[in-house]
Amino acid sequence: MRLCFSCVRDAKRNWRETPSREAQRCHVGPVVSRSKKGQANRRWHVGRGHRTGSGAHEGESSKATVLSVAKAAFEGLAPLLVEFGITSPEAEALLRAVCVHETAKAHTVSGGRRPNVSRVSVKTGVDRHMVTALLKNPPEIDGGLSTRRDSMRRVIDGWLSDPEFTKNGRPKELEIGDPSAEGLSAWTLIQRYAPGVWPRLIIDELIRVDYVDTKPNGRLRWKGSARGTSVSRRDAREAAGQRMRDAMRAAFHDSSQPEAKRAWRTAQSVEIGRSDLPLVRKMLGDRLETMIAWLTEELNSARWRRSVSKGGRMRVGLSGFIFEESL
């Protein structure tokens, strides 16, 4: 039996009630009443729709909070990436690999069995075949860039430790040199410790990342201490990574739970003249060192080292840092 447009409109408007008399008197024909089962189904769908909408709204709100924290993190990382010659595609490839590995870690089956690749693919939005390929090796930067970085580390280690290129425990100043150079020069240093890499690439990288000073006479002088290679050690990288993860968790906690006690605190930031920077930097360093030493003693107290409760274990702590920004 057919209904005219006005009847359908009225029926929709009054679907929870008995069909209107106007609709029943429609010149095309009467409106057929819905069964109780149909009404129950309609009510169930509507109720579910309301619940889904609320959940979706909460999900969108949480997603927006996470993205705002991520945007702030990217704004801090982007200048560093550009400064150290890391391109956007290289950073994106690393982010993709990290997302895949962290998702796989979170969904690892009991017993350490390999996680379901399809599930990781759905969670990350990365193609299944790429997920499989990425899980074969730990997340790492692009091979070409990694090779160049490793080459530069070998060159720096050689410059800081090779007796021929050091004097009194300090790296010697070196001429840049060229393909025909035979004596001590940056060129011959690189040929010794990074054979197969065009020396000018390493020299330009050392200058760009500010590891060396270019003297008026054309020589290169190492700027750091004789222990400068410690920044490339695995434990130092892992410690820096852990601090970054801690900072992101604290920032997200404050953004997503404004009613809770703040986890992230900043004492103060002021604008000063460059001539005052050494003095202020030393003052902040001394104060921070004193505070951290006191808190370390408190956290190492025996009262926190009780047997593990049934609720499991938690890691808690405080990190402090001094920041400087050129205006």
DRENDO-1510 file (C-alpha; in Angstrom, 1 decimal, always signed):
<recs>
REC; n; res; u; v; w
REC; 1; MET; +0.0; +0.0; +0.0 .
REC; 2; ARG; +1.4; +3.4; -1.0 .
REC; 3; LEU; +1.5; +6.7; +1.0 .
REC; 4; CYS; +1.7; +10.2; -0.2 .
REC; 5; PHE; +4.6; +12.5; +0.9 .
REC; 6; SER; +2.6; +14.3; +3.6 .
REC; 7; CYS; +1.6; +11.0; +5.1 .
REC; 8; VAL; +5.2; +9.8; +5.3 .
REC; 9; ARG; +6.2; +13.1; +6.8 .
REC; 10; ASP; +3.5; +12.9; +9.5 .
REC; 11; ALA; +4.3; +9.2; +10.1 .
REC; 12; LYS; +7.9; +10.1; +10.8 .
REC; 13; ARG; +7.0; +13.0; +13.0 .
REC; 14; ASN; +4.7; +10.8; +15.2 .
REC; 15; TRP; +6.5; +7.4; +14.9 .
REC; 16; ARG; +6.4; +6.9; +18.7 .
REC; 17; GLU; +2.7; +7.6; +18.8 .
REC; 18; THR; -0.3; +6.2; +17.1 .
REC; 19; PRO; -0.4; +7.3; +13.5 .
REC; 20; SER; -2.2; +10.6; +13.1 .
REC; 21; ARG; -5.8; +10.7; +12.0 .
REC; 22; GLU; -4.8; +12.9; +9.1 .
REC; 23; ALA; -2.4; +10.2; +7.9 .
REC; 24; GLN; -5.1; +7.6; +8.3 .
REC; 25; ARG; -7.6; +9.6; +6.3 .
REC; 26; CYS; -5.1; +10.0; +3.4 .
REC; 27; HIS; -6.8; +9.8; +0.1 .
REC; 28; VAL; -4.2; +7.2; -1.1 .
REC; 29; GLY; -4.9; +4.8; +1.7 .
REC; 30; PRO; -4.6; +4.2; +5.4 .
REC; 31; VAL; -1.3; +4.1; +7.2 .
REC; 32; VAL; -0.3; +0.6; +8.3 .
REC; 33; SER; +0.5; +0.5; +12.0 .
REC; 34; ARG; +3.9; -0.8; +13.0 .
REC; 35; SER; +4.2; -3.9; +15.0 .
REC; 36; LYS; +5.5; -3.9; +18.6 .
REC; 37; LYS; +8.6; -5.6; +17.3 .
REC; 38; GLY; +9.2; -2.8; +14.8 .
REC; 39; GLN; +8.7; -0.2; +17.5 .
REC; 40; ALA; +11.1; -1.9; +19.8 .
REC; 41; ASN; +13.7; -2.2; +17.0 .
REC; 42; ARG; +13.3; +1.5; +16.2 .
REC; 43; ARG; +13.7; +2.5; +19.9 .
REC; 44; TRP; +16.9; +0.3; +20.1 .
REC; 45; HIS; +18.5; +1.9; +17.1 .
REC; 46; VAL; +17.8; +5.4; +18.4 .
REC; 47; GLY; +19.1; +4.6; +21.8 .
REC; 48; ARG; +22.3; +3.1; +20.3 .
REC; 49; GLY; +22.7; +6.1; +18.1 .
REC; 50; HIS; +22.6; +8.4; +21.1 .
REC; 51; ARG; +25.2; +6.3; +22.9 .
REC; 52; THR; +27.4; +6.2; +19.8 .
REC; 53; GLY; +27.2; +9.9; +19.3 .
REC; 54; SER; +28.2; +10.6; +22.9 .
REC; 55; GLY; +31.1; +8.2; +22.7 .
REC; 56; ALA; +32.2; +9.6; +19.4 .
REC; 57; HIS; +32.1; +13.1; +20.9 .
REC; 58; GLU; +34.3; +12.1; +23.8 .
REC; 59; GLY; +36.6; +10.3; +21.4 .
REC; 60; GLU; +36.9; +13.3; +19.2 .
REC; 61; SER; +37.7; +15.5; +22.2 .
REC; 62; SER; +40.5; +13.1; +23.4 .
REC; 63; LYS; +41.8; +12.9; +19.9 .
REC; 64; ALA; +41.9; +16.7; +19.6 .
REC; 65; THR; +43.8; +16.9; +22.9 .
REC; 66; VAL; +46.4; +14.4; +21.8 .
REC; 67; LEU; +46.8; +16.2; +18.4 .
REC; 68; SER; +47.3; +19.5; +20.2 .
REC; 69; VAL; +50.1; +18.0; +22.3 .
REC; 70; ALA; +51.6; +16.3; +19.2 .
REC; 71; LYS; +51.5; +19.7; +17.4 .
REC; 72; ALA; +53.4; +21.3; +20.2 .
REC; 73; ALA; +55.9; +18.5; +20.1 .
REC; 74; PHE; +56.3; +18.8; +16.4 .
REC; 75; GLU; +56.8; +22.6; +16.7 .
REC; 76; GLY; +59.7; +21.9; +19.1 .
REC; 77; LEU; +61.2; +19.1; +17.0 .
REC; 78; ALA; +60.9; +20.7; +13.5 .
REC; 79; PRO; +63.6; +23.3; +14.0 .
REC; 80; LEU; +66.0; +20.7; +15.4 .
REC; 81; LEU; +65.3; +18.3; +12.5 .
REC; 82; VAL; +66.0; +21.1; +10.0 .
REC; 83; GLU; +69.1; +22.2; +11.9 .
REC; 84; PHE; +70.6; +18.7; +11.8 .
REC; 85; GLY; +69.7; +18.0; +8.2 .
REC; 86; ILE; +66.8; +15.6; +8.8 .
REC; 87; THR; +64.2; +15.9; +6.1 .
REC; 88; SER; +60.5; +15.6; +6.5 .
REC; 89; PRO; +60.3; +12.3; +4.6 .
REC; 90; GLU; +63.0; +10.8; +6.9 .
REC; 91; ALA; +61.2; +12.0; +10.0 .
REC; 92; GLU; +57.9; +10.6; +8.7 .
REC; 93; ALA; +59.4; +7.3; +7.9 .
REC; 94; LEU; +60.8; +7.1; +11.5 .
REC; 95; LEU; +57.4; +8.1; +13.0 .
REC; 96; ARG; +55.7; +5.4; +10.9 .
REC; 97; ALA; +58.1; +2.7; +12.1 .
REC; 98; VAL; +57.8; +3.8; +15.7 .
REC; 99; CYS; +54.0; +3.8; +15.6 .
REC; 100; VAL; +54.0; +0.2; +14.1 .
REC; 101; HIS; +56.5; -1.1; +16.7 .
REC; 102; GLU; +54.8; +0.6; +19.7 .
REC; 103; THR; +51.4; -0.8; +18.6 .
REC; 104; ALA; +52.9; -4.2; +18.1 .
REC; 105; LYS; +54.4; -4.0; +21.5 .
REC; 106; ALA; +51.0; -3.1; +23.1 .
REC; 107; HIS; +49.3; -6.0; +21.3 .
REC; 108; THR; +51.9; -8.7; +21.8 .
REC; 109; VAL; +50.2; -11.9; +22.7 .
REC; 110; SER; +50.9; -13.6; +26.0 .
REC; 111; GLY; +54.1; -15.6; +25.8 .
REC; 112; GLY; +55.8; -13.0; +23.6 .
REC; 113; ARG; +54.1; -14.3; +20.4 .
REC; 114; ARG; +54.2; -12.1; +17.4 .
REC; 115; PRO; +51.2; -9.7; +17.2 .
REC; 116; ASN; +48.5; -10.0; +14.6 .
REC; 117; VAL; +49.8; -7.9; +11.6 .
REC; 118; SER; +46.3; -7.1; +10.4 .
REC; 119; ARG; +45.4; -5.7; +13.8 .
REC; 120; VAL; +48.5; -3.5; +13.9 .
REC; 121; SER; +47.7; -2.4; +10.3 .
REC; 122; VAL; +44.2; -1.3; +11.3 .
REC; 123; LYS; +45.4; +0.5; +14.4 .
REC; 124; THR; +48.1; +2.4; +12.7 .
REC; 125; GLY; +46.6; +2.9; +9.2 .
REC; 126; VAL; +49.8; +1.4; +7.7 .
REC; 127; ASP; +49.6; -1.2; +4.9 .
REC; 128; ARG; +49.9; -4.8; +6.1 .
REC; 129; HIS; +52.9; -5.6; +3.9 .
REC; 130; MET; +54.7; -2.5; +5.2 .
REC; 131; VAL; +53.8; -3.5; +8.8 .
REC; 132; THR; +55.4; -6.9; +8.1 .
REC; 133; ALA; +58.5; -5.2; +6.7 .
REC; 134; LEU; +58.9; -2.7; +9.5 .
REC; 135; LEU; +58.6; -5.3; +12.2 .
REC; 136; LYS; +61.6; -7.2; +10.9 .
REC; 137; ASN; +64.0; -4.5; +12.2 .
REC; 138; PRO; +64.0; -2.0; +15.1 .
REC; 139; PRO; +62.8; +1.6; +14.1 .
REC; 140; GLU; +65.7; +3.5; +12.6 .
REC; 141; ILE; +66.4; +6.5; +10.4 .
REC; 142; ASP; +66.9; +6.3; +6.6 .
REC; 143; GLY; +69.8; +4.0; +5.7 .
REC; 144; GLY; +71.7; +6.7; +3.8 .
REC; 145; LEU; +71.5; +9.2; +6.5 .
REC; 146; SER; +72.3; +6.6; +9.1 .
REC; 147; THR; +75.4; +5.6; +7.2 .
REC; 148; ARG; +76.6; +9.2; +7.0 .
REC; 149; ARG; +76.0; +9.7; +10.7 .
REC; 150; ASP; +77.9; +6.6; +11.6 .
REC; 151; SER; +80.7; +7.7; +9.4 .
REC; 152; MET; +80.9; +11.1; +11.1 .
REC; 153; ARG; +81.0; +9.4; +14.5 .
REC; 154; ARG; +83.9; +7.2; +13.4 .
REC; 155; VAL; +85.7; +10.3; +12.2 .
REC; 156; ILE; +85.1; +12.2; +15.4 .
REC; 157; ASP; +86.2; +9.2; +17.5 .
REC; 158; GLY; +89.4; +9.0; +15.4 .
REC; 159; TRP; +90.0; +12.7; +15.8 .
REC; 160; LEU; +89.6; +12.6; +19.5 .
REC; 161; SER; +91.7; +9.4; +20.1 .
REC; 162; ASP; +94.2; +8.8; +17.3 .
REC; 163; PRO; +97.6; +9.9; +18.7 .
REC; 164; GLU; +98.5; +11.2; +15.2 .
REC; 165; PHE; +95.6; +13.6; +15.3 .
REC; 166; THR; +95.8; +14.6; +19.0 .
REC; 167; LYS; +98.2; +16.6; +21.2 .
REC; 168; ASN; +98.2; +16.5; +25.0 .
REC; 169; GLY; +94.9; +14.6; +24.9 .
REC; 170; ARG; +93.2; +17.3; +22.7 .
REC; 171; PRO; +92.4; +17.0; +19.0 .
REC; 172; LYS; +94.7; +19.0; +16.8 .
REC; 173; GLU; +93.6; +21.8; +14.5 .
REC; 174; LEU; +93.4; +20.5; +11.0 .
REC; 175; GLU; +93.7; +21.9; +7.5 .
REC; 176; ILE; +90.6; +21.1; +5.5 .
REC; 177; GLY; +92.8; +19.6; +2.8 .
REC; 178; ASP; +91.8; +18.2; -0.6 .
REC; 179; PRO; +92.2; +14.9; -2.7 .
REC; 180; SER; +95.9; +15.6; -3.1 .
REC; 181; ALA; +96.6; +16.2; +0.6 .
REC; 182; GLU; +99.2; +13.9; +2.2 .
REC; 183; GLY; +99.9; +15.4; +5.6 .
REC; 184; LEU; +97.6; +15.8; +8.6 .
REC; 185; SER; +94.3; +17.2; +7.4 .
REC; 186; ALA; +90.5; +16.7; +7.9 .
REC; 187; TRP; +90.6; +15.1; +4.4 .
REC; 188; THR; +93.1; +12.4; +5.4 .
REC; 189; LEU; +91.4; +11.9; +8.7 .
REC; 190; ILE; +88.1; +11.1; +7.0 .
REC; 191; GLN; +89.8; +8.9; +4.4 .
REC; 192; ARG; +91.3; +6.9; +7.3 .
REC; 193; TYR; +88.1; +6.5; +9.4 .
REC; 194; ALA; +85.4; +6.7; +6.8 .
REC; 195; PRO; +86.8; +5.3; +3.6 .
REC; 196; GLY; +84.4; +5.4; +0.7 .
REC; 197; VAL; +82.6; +8.6; +1.9 .
REC; 198; TRP; +83.4; +11.8; +0.1 .
REC; 199; PRO; +85.3; +13.8; +2.8 .
REC; 200; ARG; +83.7; +17.1; +1.8 .
REC; 201; LEU; +80.3; +15.8; +2.9 .
REC; 202; ILE; +81.6; +15.0; +6.4 .
REC; 203; ILE; +83.4; +18.3; +6.7 .
REC; 204; ASP; +80.3; +20.2; +5.7 .
REC; 205; GLU; +78.2; +18.3; +8.2 .
REC; 206; LEU; +80.7; +18.9; +11.0 .
REC; 207; ILE; +80.6; +22.7; +10.3 .
REC; 208; ARG; +76.8; +22.7; +9.9 .
REC; 209; VAL; +76.0; +21.0; +13.2 .
REC; 210; ASP; +78.5; +23.3; +14.9 .
REC; 211; TYR; +81.0; +20.6; +16.1 .
REC; 212; VAL; +83.9; +22.6; +14.7 .
REC; 213; ASP; +85.1; +26.2; +14.4 .
REC; 214; THR; +86.5; +27.4; +11.1 .
REC; 215; LYS; +89.5; +29.5; +11.9 .
REC; 216; PRO; +90.6; +32.6; +9.8 .
REC; 217; ASN; +93.6; +30.6; +8.5 .
REC; 218; GLY; +91.2; +27.9; +7.1 .
REC; 219; ARG; +91.9; +25.3; +9.8 .
REC; 220; LEU; +89.2; +23.4; +11.6 .
REC; 221; ARG; +89.2; +23.4; +15.4 .
REC; 222; TRP; +87.1; +20.9; +17.5 .
REC; 223; LYS; +84.7; +22.8; +19.7 .
REC; 224; GLY; +83.7; +20.2; +22.2 .
REC; 225; SER; +85.6; +18.4; +25.0 .
REC; 226; ALA; +87.7; +15.3; +24.5 .
REC; 227; ARG; +84.7; +13.4; +25.7 .
REC; 228; GLY; +82.4; +14.8; +23.0 .
REC; 229; THR; +81.6; +11.3; +21.6 .
REC; 230; SER; +79.6; +10.5; +24.8 .
REC; 231; VAL; +76.5; +12.2; +23.2 .
REC; 232; SER; +76.4; +9.4; +20.6 .
REC; 233; ARG; +76.3; +6.5; +23.1 .
REC; 234; ARG; +73.3; +4.3; +23.2 .
REC; 235; ASP; +72.6; +4.9; +26.9 .
REC; 236; ALA; +72.6; +8.7; +26.4 .
REC; 237; ARG; +70.1; +8.3; +23.5 .
REC; 238; GLU; +67.9; +6.1; +25.5 .
REC; 239; ALA; +67.9; +8.5; +28.5 .
REC; 240; ALA; +67.0; +11.4; +26.3 .
REC; 241; GLY; +64.2; +9.4; +24.7 .
REC; 242; GLN; +62.8; +8.5; +28.1 .
REC; 243; ARG; +62.9; +12.1; +29.2 .
REC; 244; MET; +60.9; +13.0; +26.1 .
REC; 245; ARG; +58.3; +10.3; +26.7 .
REC; 246; ASP; +58.0; +11.5; +30.3 .
REC; 247; ALA; +57.5; +15.1; +29.2 .
REC; 248; MET; +54.8; +14.1; +26.6 .
REC; 249; ARG; +52.9; +12.0; +29.2 .
REC; 250; ALA; +52.9; +14.9; +31.7 .
REC; 251; ALA; +51.8; +17.4; +29.0 .
REC; 252; PHE; +49.0; +15.1; +27.9 .
REC; 253; HIS; +47.9; +14.5; +31.5 .
REC; 254; ASP; +47.6; +18.3; +32.1 .
REC; 255; SER; +45.7; +18.8; +28.8 .
REC; 256; SER; +43.3; +15.9; +29.1 .
REC; 257; GLN; +42.6; +16.2; +32.9 .
REC; 258; PRO; +42.4; +19.9; +33.7 .
REC; 259; GLU; +40.6; +19.2; +36.9 .
REC; 260; ALA; +43.5; +17.1; +38.3 .
REC; 261; LYS; +46.6; +18.4; +39.9 .
REC; 262; ARG; +49.0; +19.6; +37.3 .
REC; 263; ALA; +52.0; +17.4; +36.6 .
REC; 264; TRP; +53.8; +20.0; +34.5 .
REC; 265; ARG; +55.1; +23.1; +36.2 .
REC; 266; THR; +57.3; +26.0; +35.1 .
REC; 267; ALA; +59.0; +28.2; +37.6 .
REC; 268; GLN; +59.5; +31.3; +35.4 .
REC; 269; SER; +60.8; +32.5; +32.1 .
REC; 270; VAL; +62.3; +35.9; +31.6 .
REC; 271; GLU; +63.9; +37.9; +28.8 .
REC; 272; ILE; +67.5; +38.9; +29.5 .
REC; 273; GLY; +70.4; +40.5; +27.7 .
REC; 274; ARG; +73.0; +38.1; +26.2 .
REC; 275; SER; +75.7; +39.6; +28.4 .
REC; 276; ASP; +73.8; +38.3; +31.5 .
REC; 277; LEU; +73.3; +34.8; +30.1 .
REC; 278; PRO; +76.4; +33.1; +31.6 .
REC; 279; LEU; +75.6; +34.4; +35.1 .
REC; 280; VAL; +71.9; +33.4; +34.9 .
REC; 281; ARG; +72.8; +30.1; +33.4 .
REC; 282; LYS; +75.1; +29.3; +36.2 .
REC; 283; MET; +72.6; +30.4; +38.8 .
REC; 284; LEU; +69.9; +28.2; +37.3 .
REC; 285; GLY; +72.3; +25.3; +37.0 .
REC; 286; ASP; +73.3; +25.5; +40.7 .
REC; 287; ARG; +69.7; +25.8; +41.9 .
REC; 288; LEU; +68.5; +22.9; +39.8 .
REC; 289; GLU; +71.5; +20.7; +40.8 .
REC; 290; THR; +70.7; +21.3; +44.5 .
REC; 291; MET; +67.0; +20.6; +44.1 .
REC; 292; ILE; +67.5; +17.4; +42.1 .
REC; 293; ALA; +70.1; +16.1; +44.6 .
REC; 294; TRP; +67.7; +16.7; +47.5 .
REC; 295; LEU; +64.8; +15.0; +45.6 .
REC; 296; THR; +67.0; +12.1; +44.6 .
REC; 297; GLU; +67.8; +11.5; +48.2 .
REC; 298; GLU; +64.1; +11.6; +49.1 .
REC; 299; LEU; +63.1; +9.2; +46.3 .
REC; 300; ASN; +65.8; +6.8; +47.3 .
REC; 301; SER; +64.4; +6.5; +50.8 .
REC; 302; ALA; +63.9; +3.0; +52.0 .
REC; 303; ARG; +60.3; +3.7; +52.8 .
REC; 304; TRP; +59.5; +3.6; +49.1 .
REC; 305; ARG; +61.3; +0.3; +48.5 .
REC; 306; ARG; +58.7; -2.0; +50.1 .
REC; 307; SER; +57.5; -5.3; +48.6 .
REC; 308; VAL; +55.4; -5.0; +45.5 .
REC; 309; SER; +51.7; -4.6; +46.3 .
REC; 310; LYS; +49.0; -6.6; +44.6 .
REC; 311; GLY; +48.2; -3.6; +42.5 .
REC; 312; GLY; +51.5; -3.8; +40.6 .
REC; 313; ARG; +54.3; -1.4; +40.2 .
REC; 314; MET; +54.5; +2.2; +39.0 .
REC; 315; ARG; +57.3; +4.5; +37.9 .
REC; 316; VAL; +57.2; +8.0; +39.2 .
REC; 317; GLY; +59.7; +10.8; +39.2 .
REC; 318; LEU; +60.5; +14.4; +38.4 .
REC; 319; SER; +62.7; +15.9; +35.6 .
REC; 320; GLY; +64.1; +19.3; +35.5 .
REC; 321; PHE; +65.7; +21.2; +32.6 .
REC; 322; ILE; +66.9; +24.7; +31.7 .
REC; 323; PHE; +65.8; +26.1; +28.4 .
REC; 324; GLU; +67.2; +28.9; +26.3 .
REC; 325; GLU; +65.7; +30.6; +23.3 .
REC; 326; SER; +67.1; +33.3; +21.1 .
REC; 327; LEU; +64.6; +36.1; +20.5 .
</recs>
